[in-house]
């Protein structure tokens, strides 16, 4: 009895990955083995960089808060310490947004913790 292979499913599986590697350079988009390796490595980069994105944004927020706080004679660590002591429930993302887009509100926060 001849060996039967589910070629429909195999082709569909390959087409799915080749479709996702469209736009890559040279053989990375159309040679199955190269495309598969590229696709899998891309997934690992995507997973890693979803974590790194959070890290990068937190660092950016801290820099913005520090720069804004220093305009009012306070450092970042002093500001965060006083906010924690007074139980002000604003996170770094909100503080950085206020510092950039609403300096009056940020100044009010600074004055409330001084």
N, C-alpha and C positions, 0 to 999 in steps of 0.2 A: 504494500500500500504506500503510495507516495506521501511525502511529508507535506502537511498543509501549514501555510503561514498566513497570518491575518494581515495581509499587505495593506488593506484599507486603513486599519488602525495605525500601522507602522508609518504609512505615508502621512496620515493626519498628524501624528506626533512630530514627524520631521518638519512638516509644513508650518506647524505652530511655532517651532523654535526659529525656523528660517524667516518667518514673518516678523518675529520679535528682534532679529538681528539686522533687519533692513536699515540701511543708512551707515553700516559699518564699512571699513576700508578694505578693499581688495577681496581676498578669499574669505574674510571673516563674515561676509554676508551670504555667500552661496555654496561654500564647501561644507558639507554636513558636519564633519568632525571638528573643523576649525570653528564653525559657527556655534556648535554645542559648547565647546570649551569657552568661547568668548561670552556666551550667554550665561553660563554658570558662574564665571568669574565676575561678570557684571552684577549678578545677584548678590554675591558676597560683598562687593563694593557698596551696593545699595544698602545692605543691612548695616554694614559698618558706618556708613556716612549718615544714616538716620540717627545714630547715636552721636556722631561727631557734630551734627548740626545743632543739637541741643546744647552741647558743650560750647560751641562757637557763639551761639546767641547769648548764653549766660555771660560769657566773657565780654561781649559787646555791651550788654546791659550794665555790667559792673563799671566798665570804662565810662559810659555815658553818665551814670549816677555820680561817679567820682568827679568827673569834670564839672558837672553842675553843682555839686556840693562844695567844691573848692571855691566857686565864685562867691559863696556865702560864708567863707572862712571855716569850713568844716571838711574833714576827710571822709572818705567812703566808710572806713571802719568805725569812725566816731558816729556817723549818721546811722549806720545799721545797728550799732550797739544801743543807741538811744531809742531807735524805733522799736527794738525788741524789748527794751526795759519798759517802755510805755504801752506795750501791746498794740502797736499800730499794725494792722493786718494787711499791709500793702506789699506785694511781692516785687521782685526786681524788674520784671517786665513792665508792670504798671508804673513804677517809679521812673524807669528810663523813658517811658512814653510821656509822662508828665514833664520830665526834665527837658525833653526835646520840643514837645508841642504845646505845653501849657506852663510856661515858666512861673506865672503868678501862683498857680496852685502848688507847684513845687516849692516856691519860696514860703508859702503858707505852712507847708509841712515842715520845712526847716525851722521856721520860727516857732512852731508848736513844740518841737523837741529841744529847742535851745534852753 
